[in-house]
Amino acid sequence: MFCKNRSSAFQLSIARRILRYRCNLKSNFPWNMGALCTVALLLPLTILPATQASVSGAENGRVGGLSPEERWFYYNKLRLETPHDDPVDAQTMLEGKSHERNDIMLLDGYDDSEGTVVINIDGRWGTVCDDNWSLKEATIVCKQLGFPYALQATTRDFFATNGMHPYVMDDVSCTGNETRLQDCSYWNEHDCSNREEAGVVCLNPNLKADLYNPRDPQIHGMSRNHLEAMREQKFGVTVGRQLGTNAGIVMISIQEPRSQNAADAVTVVGGVCPDRFFGPEANVACRSIGYPFASAYKKVLLRDPALTKKAPLLLIGHCFGNETDLNECTTFASSDGVLCKNQSLGISVFCADGLPDLLPDASALEKSARVQTVPLFQVTCALEENCFPPVVYSLFSRQPRRALSFQRRLLRFSSNIHNIGTQPFKPFLPPEKWVWHACHSHYHSMKVFSSYEIVDSARRVLAVGHKASFCLEDSECAPGYKKKFICSTSLSIRGDQGISPGCMDYYLHDYDCQWIDITDVPPGFYEFRAIFNPNLVVPEVSYANNAVHCNLAVDISGIGTQLKNCKIIHPLDL
């Protein structure tokens, strides 16, 4: 069915809202109503025929303009959470980028080519409701941002922006000839609820060059000679203590020679670029003022009077977390400044003497692994959590009546995570940004608590999975330790989430999203990887035990599919 005029589109939108209202109460209905609700949530307002599911460039056997060898790269990228979740930082990001593109941008994606659509309508920034959102509208956004076309039109707040901005567009409908999304037909008023933000994944021709590789650190667009000079540049590090004796802006000082006489050198003081700054880097920064760890870190505007240059002077490639000084990490520094997504932002850290330390149980993961073939109607909650690859969600556009009957083959396994540190492991997001999940009747406190991937011998990622934190709590504690964190099952009470020292939280193999979809993985031998606290956003004592690496054998029947030789490893060593 295709709505050719705005009135019929609006009527269908109202009908869809009624179903959504019912969905909020679906736990009180029998299963068939729950399935109906799920279909209502998943179906786009406009259902395109399969021949219209891709755009120009799909030719010569290429899907969405991509060859089979390239598809893994674009469709199976790991969406890791990034440290710009603070509302103040998000607003600063909008202000900082407004001079670059004054009408549209993407937030919370892996890079600049994907994310939730945030648009400026009459001077007011906001998001787009996903009603009627399809590849046609997504391609307009991508072209407006300078990319060739869209690979995917995402719905249901795929990038977990979590309602940080108001809706300013609803029921957007484009002809395909527009140059801006604002030129399409849309409603100024909306009837959307939380977590209906529309997003896009655009084809980024430079994506492979932009990705950072710890084995060969590079900055795209910069010559080797310039890179080597920046890597060899030494610098001083201190924490400004603007926020207390143990907290402040991370400040970088570099001696800038003005002549051949060393006495004429001028000290330039600036900040650290927030790009690629995570828990390990925060820990190392705190060691400059005598603290072993950082309990937290956040983006701040570089406005402090102590800064002689209100811009980042240091871009960190990566730290392992056990270094004593940032100079020991892979860094790129220059007194002239460094390439950074936002030149007005730096980092502040909050230093501490103790931290949590996650330790996954590799043996339990290996022993619990099993293959299960399931029809989609049995995993409707997981569908809402975006726990399947994009090909699954395209079924609801191409074959909406049969989609829930299709089967997928899942490699299931249990994750038992111990906290062997001295402080509780707490979610990165504050409680007000946790998302209520009606299916599971509790709040999700982390966008991604763990991530999974299958890699072949050529280091190509063939399949990915993730686990949004069901709810961080103390499932079991060792003798002498008491449970502190218990998940709230009430919408009106967020409660407190975390894993206490001496306790563990477990996600058994039969939990939703505790799997990786191997339906499209051919028989063979691969690497299986599981990373906990992905991207290392929550500070920990050590990150050397945050990943599990296993050998994976996949066979046609599934009976011989098994994990072997699982061991603990540092994520950067994968």
QUIDAVEN-V895347 format. One record per run of one state. SS is the DSSP state (2 for helix, 1 for strand, 0 for the rest). FROM is the first residue (numbers start at 1). TO is the last residue. Records with the same first field share a line. If there is no record, write none. Layout:
SS: FROM-TO ; FROM-TO
//
This chain:
0: 1-5 ; 24-25 ; 29-30 ; 43-49 ; 53-62 ; 64-65 ; 67-67 ; 76-86 ; 98-103 ; 108-113 ; 122-123 ; 130-134 ; 145-149 ; 155-166 ; 174-180 ; 184-184 ; 188-196 ; 198-198 ; 203-206 ; 211-223 ; 233-235 ; 240-243 ; 245-246 ; 257-261 ; 265-265 ; 273-278 ; 290-292 ; 302-311 ; 319-325 ; 329-329 ; 334-344 ; 353-357 ; 361-361 ; 369-369 ; 379-379 ; 385-389 ; 399-402 ; 406-406 ; 413-414 ; 420-424 ; 426-430 ; 434-434 ; 438-441 ; 445-449 ; 456-460 ; 468-475 ; 478-489 ; 491-492 ; 494-498 ; 500-502 ; 508-514 ; 518-523 ; 533-533 ; 537-546 ; 555-561 ; 570-570 ; 574-574
2: 6-23 ; 26-28 ; 31-42 ; 50-52 ; 68-75 ; 87-97 ; 135-144 ; 181-183 ; 207-210 ; 224-232 ; 262-264 ; 279-289 ; 326-328 ; 362-368 ; 376-378 ; 380-384 ; 390-398 ; 403-405 ; 431-433 ; 534-536 ; 571-573
1: 63-63 ; 66-66 ; 104-107 ; 114-121 ; 124-129 ; 150-154 ; 167-173 ; 185-187 ; 197-197 ; 199-202 ; 236-239 ; 244-244 ; 247-256 ; 266-272 ; 293-301 ; 312-318 ; 330-333 ; 345-352 ; 358-360 ; 370-375 ; 407-412 ; 415-419 ; 425-425 ; 435-437 ; 442-444 ; 450-455 ; 461-467 ; 476-477 ; 490-490 ; 493-493 ; 499-499 ; 503-507 ; 515-517 ; 524-532 ; 547-554 ; 562-569
//
